[in-house]
Amino acid sequence: MRHHAEITASELHRAIRRKEIAFAGNKRLKIYGTLQCFSGKRMHPGNRIFFLSEEEAIHNGYRPCGHCMKAAYLNWVGGGQRPLKIQEAS
């Protein structure tokens, strides 16, 4: 998980090309989606966070975007796998 504010534009493009970043999320709303999502592109960079995989996003308590990930979102709404933040042992 990487915060947008912590990386430069060139580092971001390099990470995407290397497939080190595959999804983006809104840390305030706890929603993740594809890098091509129109809603995600409009997001304030201060709220944007990047993930390597869907599993990483779900593990951190994010839900799928209803625009770019319609099937995953409908599964989530219908009571499928609900993202739960897993508390690490202290």
C-alpha positions as CSV (number, residue, x, y, z in Angstrom):
1,M,0.0,0.0,0.0
2,R,1.5,3.3,-1.1
3,H,0.1,6.8,-0.6
4,H,0.0,9.0,-3.7
5,A,1.5,12.0,-1.8
6,E,4.6,9.9,-1.0
7,I,5.7,9.2,-4.6
8,T,6.6,11.3,-7.6
9,A,4.9,11.2,-10.9
10,S,7.8,9.4,-12.5
11,E,8.0,6.8,-9.6
12,L,4.2,6.3,-10.1
13,H,4.5,5.6,-13.8
14,R,7.5,3.3,-13.3
15,A,5.6,1.3,-10.6
16,I,2.6,0.9,-12.9
17,R,4.8,-0.3,-15.8
18,R,6.5,-2.8,-13.4
19,K,3.1,-3.9,-12.2
20,E,3.9,-2.9,-8.6
21,I,0.7,-0.9,-8.6
22,A,-2.5,-2.5,-10.0
23,F,-5.4,-0.7,-8.1
24,A,-6.1,2.6,-6.5
25,G,-8.3,3.5,-3.6
26,N,-9.8,6.4,-1.7
27,K,-8.4,6.2,1.8
28,R,-11.2,8.4,3.2
29,L,-14.1,6.5,1.7
30,K,-12.3,3.0,1.8
31,I,-13.2,2.2,-1.9
32,Y,-10.8,0.7,-4.4
33,G,-10.9,0.3,-8.1
34,T,-9.0,0.1,-11.4
35,L,-6.4,2.6,-12.4
36,Q,-8.6,3.5,-15.4
37,C,-11.7,4.3,-13.4
38,F,-13.2,7.7,-14.1
39,S,-14.2,8.2,-10.5
40,G,-10.8,7.3,-9.3
41,K,-9.1,9.8,-11.7
42,R,-11.2,12.6,-10.3
43,M,-10.2,11.8,-6.7
44,H,-8.1,14.3,-4.8
45,P,-4.5,13.0,-4.7
46,G,-4.3,13.5,-1.0
47,N,-7.0,10.8,-0.6
48,R,-5.5,8.4,-3.2
49,I,-3.7,5.2,-2.1
50,F,-2.3,2.4,-4.4
51,F,-2.4,-1.4,-4.0
52,L,-0.6,-4.2,-5.6
53,S,-3.7,-6.4,-5.7
54,E,-7.4,-6.7,-4.9
55,E,-6.4,-9.0,-2.0
56,E,-4.3,-6.2,-0.5
57,A,-7.1,-3.7,-0.8
58,I,-9.7,-6.1,0.8
59,H,-7.2,-7.0,3.6
60,N,-7.0,-3.3,4.4
61,G,-10.8,-2.9,4.6
62,Y,-11.6,-1.4,1.2
63,R,-14.7,-2.3,-0.8
64,P,-14.9,-2.5,-4.7
65,C,-15.9,0.6,-6.7
66,G,-19.4,0.4,-8.1
67,H,-18.4,2.1,-11.4
68,C,-15.3,0.2,-12.6
69,M,-15.7,-3.1,-10.7
70,K,-19.5,-3.6,-11.1
71,A,-19.5,-7.4,-10.7
72,A,-17.3,-7.3,-7.5
73,Y,-19.3,-4.5,-6.2
74,L,-22.7,-6.3,-6.7
75,N,-21.2,-9.4,-5.0
76,W,-20.1,-7.1,-2.1
77,V,-23.6,-5.5,-1.9
78,G,-25.3,-8.9,-2.1
79,G,-23.6,-10.2,0.9
80,G,-20.6,-11.7,-0.7
81,Q,-17.1,-11.2,0.7
82,R,-17.2,-8.2,2.9
83,P,-13.9,-6.4,3.3
84,L,-12.8,-6.6,6.9
85,K,-9.8,-4.9,8.3
86,I,-7.7,-7.6,9.9
87,Q,-6.3,-6.4,13.2
88,E,-2.6,-7.3,13.7
89,A,-1.6,-8.8,17.0
90,S,0.1,-6.3,19.3
